[in-house]
Amino acid sequence: MSHYAQHIQTVRERFDAALSATGFSSVLVYAGQPRVAFLDDNPAPYKVNPLFKYWIPVTQSPKSAIFYRPGEKPVVYLFQARDFWHAAVDVPEEEWQQHVELKIIDDVQAIANDLGEQLKDCAFIGENFAQPVADWPVATVNPAPLLDHLHYHRAYKTAWEVDNLRQANLLAARGHLAAREAFFAGADELRIHQAYLSAMNFRESEVPYNSIVALNEHSAILHYDIYQTQAPSESRSFLIDAGATYRGYCADITRTYARQAGFFADLVEAMDSAQQELLSEIKPGVSYYDLHVSQHLKTAQILADFGFINGSAEAIYEKGYSSAFFPHGLGHFIGLQVHDVGGFLRSDNGDSYPRDERHPFLRLLRPVEEGQVFTIEPGLYVVDQLLEAHADSKDINWDKVDQLRPYGGVRIEDSIVVGGDGNNENLTRDAFSKLD
């Protein structure tokens, strides 16, 4: 049995269990459709419903849908408009078509017409902001218990999903290498980003999130995506957080570079070593929260070793200093979405872990389990807004902080497939190794 055949069988089983547990007899998963800008007829880039591409690797067929009733073959309504304004979406023959009943439609109302009375006991999943979908007489729209059940189990990736994640990481790594080369050639942020896209043969609308392409002090802005069109007079550092997609699955990679040997290059190397040390702690049964705290202690030790803060790693963490330099979470689930869902779910019945007051931006609180895929992305930055709370601290060596400020900061991010007994797969570093 192929990996895709195994995957769609798993998806069917997960939907069977979710529908049974929540009392729904069937489900209609709508792919979604583009939204137009306010007072305009120009649509924003279309992003498919992740639960639609969970079933089939089709990401550019808006107004399509999948109807599924347990025990029956899923029905795919594939929308192909009769439209002389736009090119038809090319959907080549692929294996997924062998596992569904495929119906080609050119009018979205054909879905409701074909299903008829079956709509009334059907749970609808997706956006229904547009007509005629908004008026369909479905039983309910996006019921939380059904979504929670599905989202909980999405954390465990099938072999087919991991195959796609490997390919997405290969694409992104290729782009990262081109961006690195552009940085060392002295390019500005926009041209670095263009080099990234060109290496993957991607349009900007095809990447899973706005790429962070940050030179110098811009690296301290966690979601920086302005892209200066003039290279700085002195290009000291480069942080790139950029991804790719393959069959709807996402890569999310961050790397940081120093132009010259010295203080900042040493800091990048120390952060990379700390990140790899943490990777060795990942195994089933470990709390992801504990991994996050472990990384804070490692970051705190770096803050002490480089003279940013006086004190032991434990004291630096307990006093909250490490959070001023490392404010975000250690990572997140990744898959059909960059920030994949289910990170707070305690079980498939919707019970959730409460957000942690000490680390409110941590996106994942579940125990580590085999088959999960998540990122590990520690950082260390000069964020003046966060340092204001410690302005009077005599533990912080402000001269050393000033030395880092022109470089912005460091972040390093890999995606990890959890194996048994710590036998994990690093999708990101494996991709770079293949290309190097």
Secondary structure as UniProt FT lines:
FT   HELIX           3..22
FT   STRAND          26..30
FT   TURN            38..39
FT   HELIX           50..53
FT   TURN            54..55
FT   TURN            62..63
FT   STRAND          65..68
FT   TURN            70..71
FT   STRAND          75..79
FT   HELIX           95..99
FT   STRAND          101..105
FT   HELIX           109..115
FT   HELIX           116..121
FT   STRAND          122..125
FT   TURN            131..132
FT   HELIX           133..135
FT   STRAND          140..141
FT   HELIX           144..153
FT   TURN            154..155
FT   HELIX           159..184
FT   TURN            185..186
FT   HELIX           189..200
FT   HELIX           204..206
FT   STRAND          212..215
FT   HELIX           216..220
FT   TURN            222..223
FT   STRAND          237..246
FT   TURN            247..248
FT   STRAND          249..258
FT   HELIX           263..279
FT   TURN            280..281
FT   TURN            284..285
FT   HELIX           288..305
FT   TURN            306..307
FT   HELIX           313..318
FT   TURN            319..320
FT   HELIX           321..325
FT   TURN            343..344
FT   TURN            348..349
FT   TURN            360..361
FT   TURN            370..371
FT   STRAND          373..376
FT   STRAND          379..381
FT   HELIX           384..387
FT   HELIX           388..390
FT   TURN            391..392
FT   HELIX           398..404
FT   HELIX           405..407
FT   STRAND          409..411
FT   STRAND          413..417
FT   HELIX           420..422
FT   STRAND          425..426
FT   HELIX           427..435
//
